Every structure is written in C-alpha cells, then in structure tokens.
Amino acid sequence: MSLALISFAAALCVMLVSLVGIVFTSKTLGLWMQGRLAYLATFSAGVLSVLAYHLIEEAFLESTAVLAVLSIAAGIIALEIIHYLLPDPHHHHEAPADHRHTHIDGRRVLVSDAVHNVTDGFLIVPAFLVDWKIGVAATIGIVLHELVQEVSEFFVLREAGYSDKRALMFNFLSSSTILIGVALALSLASFETLIAALSGLAAGGFLSVVVRDLLPHAAQSAKMHGKWATHVTAAVLGLVIMIGVIRLVPHETLEITSEIPVAETGI
C-alpha cells in the first residue's frame, strides 16, 4: 500500500473525530461519554508512551546516538515552542468546563487547534515508516487524544455563542490542517537521510504530548475526583495493550509504493 495513501487515510480518521461533538447533542449519550473522557485521555497516555519508545528505538537504530538524541530533543523543543508561541489553547479534558467562554476564547481555540493538528499530521508518517503496527497505534493514540480535545473544544465554542452546526463545522475545518502536516512529512520522507531524524522528531513530539498534556491532566482529574486507581488502570491498560500488539503481531514494514522513491527503513 502507498505510504501517502495510508497516511492520508489515517489523517482522515483523525479529522472525523472532530465531529464527535454531535454525540453531546443527545443528552443521554452525551452524559455517558462525559464521565469517561478523562480516562480515555489517560489510556491514550499509555498508548503514546509505548509508541514514543519504539520511535526512539528506531531513531537510535537508523542513525548515530548523537543524531538520534538531537532529533528527539528537537521534537520536544519544537512542541514546546509551539505551546509557548500559540495563544492559550484553553483545552479541558473533562466536559463541560465550569466557567464561561467568550467569542475570543472560541477563535483562540480554533487557531491553536489548527496549528496543533499540523503537528499531528507530521507525527503520523514516521510511525508508518517504522512499522505499519506503529502507524496504526500512532493513529489510535492521536484519535483518542483528539477525541477528548475535540469534545472540550465543542463546549468552548458552544459557550462562546456558536450553534451546534457551526461549532462542528469550524472544528472540522480546523482539523483539516492535519493534511498539511502529512504532506510535509511525506516530502521529507523521500530523503533517506531524514528518515531516522523523522522518527526522532516524532518520538520527541509524542513525549511532549504525554508529559506536558496528558499526564498532568490525568493527575489533576484523579486528584479532583479521587480516582487514582482508575486512572492508573487506564494508563497501564494502554501500555499493556500496545506492548502486547507489538510483541504478538509479526513485525513488518509498510510496503511503500510511490512515484517519488522513499527509502526503506532497513527493518
């Protein structure tokens, strides 16, 4: 299967998650989902932690230790710079929030989300280059993270005065910038010398998401509700499932077919 095709298909799956807010237009289903959002985020932390480990392993395997460390550090720094430069994304990992939001909050959320979705697209391609299982896991991890994030953004936009239809539409449009990240990563993946660097950058990016975003929110939620055991279970479950899949399913690289030659990873 073409690397470009499967990467864009994965990006489309992530984009469709932006429409999850429609669930909350149903009172019964919305209330059921609301109580489980924080645990999904914690489960995602477990999945993305294992994923980051395997990308780090690939970076060290395909390049020198110095270059691997530099690429991982660059991925972390790049995400930190984005967090620093962007307006406050105002994300909540539990919905609805306990305070009101304005039109300015709504616009800031959309701008911030659009930029962050570019980074999500950039992270997907290196994962598929390493192994199709890693790529699928990356997509699942991003989908779970986005699920929680998009729900919180839906409520921010609703409280900022957007109708259900407009909130869903703008969420979907902002999520489409993930395609830019995929296209950028695919263009870089055509250079053999950059494949290991892409793995390191992606690993650093996932580590940043886990350490800066998911784990602090899991701790905050556990402290608020006294559900430490449930959050720990969710994180461990994510770790165990990911490790099990990677160990039990045969290790195979994605067969790359493209008009632009893409170097093999050597695995």
C-alpha positions as CSV (number, residue, x, y, z in Angstrom):
1,M,0.0,0.0,0.0
2,S,1.2,3.5,-0.7
3,L,2.7,5.4,2.2
4,A,0.9,8.5,1.1
5,L,-2.5,6.8,0.8
6,I,-2.4,5.1,4.2
7,S,-1.1,8.3,5.9
8,F,-3.8,10.4,4.4
9,A,-6.4,7.8,5.3
10,A,-5.1,7.9,8.9
11,A,-5.3,11.7,8.9
12,L,-8.9,11.5,7.6
13,C,-9.8,9.2,10.6
14,V,-8.4,11.9,12.9
15,M,-10.3,14.6,11.1
16,L,-13.6,12.7,11.5
17,V,-13.1,12.7,15.3
18,S,-13.6,16.5,15.2
19,L,-17.3,15.7,14.6
20,V,-17.6,13.8,17.9
21,G,-19.4,16.9,19.4
22,I,-22.5,15.7,17.7
23,V,-22.7,13.0,20.4
24,F,-23.4,15.7,23.0
25,T,-26.4,16.9,21.2
26,S,-28.0,13.7,22.6
27,K,-28.5,14.2,26.3
28,T,-28.3,10.5,27.3
29,L,-25.4,9.5,25.2
30,G,-23.6,12.8,26.0
31,L,-23.8,12.3,29.7
32,W,-22.5,8.7,29.4
33,M,-19.5,9.9,27.3
34,Q,-18.8,12.9,29.6
35,G,-17.9,10.7,32.5
36,R,-15.3,8.7,30.6
37,L,-13.4,11.4,28.8
38,A,-10.6,11.8,31.4
39,Y,-10.0,8.1,31.4
40,L,-9.7,8.0,27.6
41,A,-7.0,10.7,27.8
42,T,-5.1,8.6,30.4
43,F,-5.4,5.5,28.3
44,S,-4.0,7.5,25.4
45,A,-1.0,8.4,27.5
46,G,-0.2,4.8,27.9
47,V,-0.5,4.1,24.2
48,L,1.6,7.1,23.1
49,S,4.3,6.3,25.7
50,V,5.0,2.9,24.2
51,L,4.8,4.4,20.7
52,A,7.4,7.0,21.7
53,Y,9.7,4.3,23.0
54,H,9.6,2.4,19.7
55,L,10.2,5.5,17.7
56,I,13.2,6.3,19.9
57,E,14.5,2.8,19.4
58,E,14.2,3.3,15.6
59,A,16.0,6.6,15.7
60,F,19.0,5.0,17.5
61,L,18.9,2.0,15.2
62,E,19.0,4.0,12.0
63,S,21.5,6.8,13.0
64,T,24.2,7.6,15.4
65,A,23.5,8.1,19.0
66,V,24.3,11.9,18.8
67,L,21.9,12.4,15.8
68,A,19.2,10.4,17.5
69,V,19.4,12.4,20.7
70,L,19.4,15.7,18.8
71,S,16.4,14.7,16.7
72,I,14.4,13.6,19.8
73,A,15.4,16.8,21.6
74,A,14.4,18.8,18.5
75,G,11.0,17.2,18.5
76,I,10.4,18.1,22.2
77,I,11.7,21.6,21.7
78,A,9.6,22.2,18.6
79,L,6.4,21.2,20.5
80,E,7.4,23.4,23.5
81,I,7.9,26.4,21.2
82,I,4.5,25.8,19.6
83,H,2.9,25.7,23.1
84,Y,4.8,28.9,24.1
85,L,4.0,30.9,20.9
86,L,0.4,29.9,20.4
87,P,-2.4,31.6,22.3
88,D,-3.8,29.6,25.3
89,P,-5.5,26.6,23.6
90,H,-7.9,26.5,26.6
91,H,-8.4,22.8,26.4
92,H,-10.3,20.8,29.1
93,H,-10.0,17.0,29.4
94,E,-13.3,16.9,31.2
95,A,-16.5,18.5,29.8
96,P,-18.3,20.7,30.2
97,A,-16.0,23.3,31.8
98,D,-17.1,25.0,35.0
99,H,-16.7,28.5,33.6
100,R,-18.0,30.5,30.6
101,H,-16.2,31.3,27.4
102,T,-16.3,34.3,25.1
103,H,-16.1,34.7,21.3
104,I,-12.4,35.5,21.7
105,D,-11.9,32.1,23.5
106,G,-13.6,30.4,20.6
107,R,-11.3,32.0,18.0
108,R,-8.2,31.3,20.1
109,V,-9.2,27.6,20.4
110,L,-9.7,27.3,16.6
111,V,-6.4,28.9,15.7
112,S,-4.5,26.9,18.3
113,D,-6.1,23.6,17.2
114,A,-5.4,24.3,13.6
115,V,-1.6,24.6,14.3
116,H,-1.5,21.6,16.6
117,N,-3.2,19.5,14.0
118,V,-0.4,20.2,11.6
119,T,2.0,18.6,14.1
120,D,-0.3,15.6,14.4
121,G,-0.1,15.0,10.7
122,F,3.7,15.3,10.9
123,L,3.8,12.6,13.6
124,I,1.8,10.0,11.6
125,V,4.1,9.5,8.7
126,P,7.3,8.5,10.5
127,A,5.3,6.0,12.6
128,F,4.1,4.2,9.4
129,L,7.6,4.3,8.0
130,V,8.9,2.3,11.1
131,D,6.1,-0.4,11.0
132,W,2.5,-0.5,10.0
133,K,1.6,-1.5,13.5
134,I,3.3,1.5,14.9
135,G,1.5,3.7,12.4
136,V,-1.9,2.3,13.4
137,A,-1.0,2.7,17.1
138,A,0.0,6.3,16.4
139,T,-3.3,6.9,14.7
140,I,-5.3,5.3,17.5
141,G,-3.3,7.3,20.2
142,I,-3.9,10.6,18.3
143,V,-7.6,9.8,17.7
144,L,-8.1,9.1,21.5
145,H,-6.3,12.3,22.4
146,E,-8.2,14.3,19.8
147,L,-11.5,12.8,20.9
148,V,-11.1,14.3,24.3
149,Q,-9.7,17.5,23.0
150,E,-12.4,18.0,20.3
151,V,-15.2,17.4,22.9
152,S,-13.7,20.1,25.1
153,E,-13.4,22.5,22.1
154,F,-17.0,21.8,21.1
155,F,-18.2,23.0,24.5
156,V,-15.9,26.0,24.4
157,L,-17.4,27.0,21.0
158,R,-20.9,26.4,22.2
159,E,-20.4,28.6,25.3
160,A,-18.8,31.2,23.1
161,G,-22.1,31.5,21.2
162,Y,-21.6,29.1,18.3
163,S,-24.6,26.9,17.2
164,D,-24.1,23.1,17.2
165,K,-23.8,23.2,13.4
166,R,-21.3,26.0,13.3
167,A,-19.2,24.5,16.2
168,L,-19.0,21.2,14.4
169,M,-18.2,22.8,11.1
170,F,-15.4,25.0,12.4
171,N,-13.9,22.1,14.4
172,F,-13.8,20.0,11.3
173,L,-12.2,22.8,9.3
174,S,-9.5,23.4,11.9
175,S,-8.8,19.7,12.0
176,S,-8.2,19.6,8.2
177,T,-4.8,21.2,8.7
178,I,-3.5,17.8,9.7
179,L,-3.3,17.2,5.9
180,I,-0.6,19.9,5.8
181,G,1.5,18.0,8.3
182,V,1.1,14.7,6.4
183,A,2.1,16.3,3.2
184,L,5.2,18.0,4.8
185,A,6.3,14.7,6.4
186,L,5.8,12.8,3.2
187,S,8.0,15.3,1.3
188,L,10.8,14.9,3.9
189,A,10.4,11.1,3.9
190,S,11.6,11.0,0.3
191,F,15.1,11.7,1.6
192,E,16.8,8.6,3.0
193,T,19.0,10.6,5.4
194,L,16.0,12.2,7.0
195,I,14.0,9.1,7.9
196,A,15.8,8.5,11.2
197,A,15.5,12.2,12.0
198,L,11.8,12.0,11.4
199,S,11.5,9.1,13.8
200,G,13.3,11.0,16.5
201,L,11.3,14.2,15.9
202,A,8.0,12.2,16.1
203,A,9.2,10.5,19.3
204,G,10.0,13.8,20.9
205,G,6.6,15.1,19.8
206,F,4.8,12.2,21.4
207,L,6.8,12.5,24.6
208,S,5.9,16.2,24.8
209,V,2.2,15.4,24.4
210,V,2.3,12.7,27.1
211,V,4.5,14.6,29.7
212,R,3.1,18.2,29.1
213,D,-0.5,17.5,28.4
214,L,-1.9,14.0,29.1
215,L,-0.2,13.0,32.4
216,P,-0.8,16.4,34.2
217,H,-4.5,16.4,33.2
218,A,-4.8,12.7,34.4
219,A,-3.2,13.7,37.8
220,Q,-5.5,16.8,38.0
221,S,-8.6,14.7,37.3
222,A,-7.5,11.9,39.7
223,K,-6.9,14.5,42.5
224,M,-10.2,16.2,41.8
225,H,-12.3,13.1,41.9
226,G,-10.2,10.7,44.0
227,K,-10.0,8.2,41.1
228,W,-6.3,7.5,41.2
229,A,-6.7,3.7,40.8
230,T,-9.0,4.1,37.8
231,H,-6.5,6.4,36.0
232,V,-3.5,4.2,36.8
233,T,-5.5,1.2,35.5
234,A,-6.3,3.1,32.3
235,A,-2.7,4.1,31.7
236,V,-1.4,0.6,32.4
237,L,-4.1,-0.9,30.1
238,G,-2.9,1.4,27.3
239,L,0.7,0.3,28.0
240,V,-0.1,-3.5,28.1
241,I,-2.3,-3.5,25.0
242,M,0.3,-1.6,23.0
243,I,3.1,-3.9,24.2
244,G,1.1,-7.0,23.5
245,V,0.1,-6.0,20.0
246,I,3.7,-5.1,19.1
247,R,5.1,-8.3,20.6
248,L,2.4,-10.7,19.2
249,V,1.8,-9.3,15.7
250,P,4.7,-10.0,13.3
251,H,7.0,-7.0,12.7
252,E,6.6,-5.8,9.1
253,T,7.4,-2.5,7.5
254,L,4.8,-0.9,5.3
255,E,5.3,-1.7,1.7
256,I,5.9,1.7,0.1
257,T,4.8,2.3,-3.4
258,S,5.0,5.9,-4.7
259,E,6.1,7.8,-7.8
260,I,8.6,9.5,-5.5
261,P,11.1,6.9,-4.3
262,V,11.0,6.6,-0.5
263,A,14.0,4.9,1.2
264,E,13.4,1.7,3.1
265,T,14.0,1.8,6.9
266,G,16.2,-1.3,6.8
267,I,14.0,-3.2,9.2
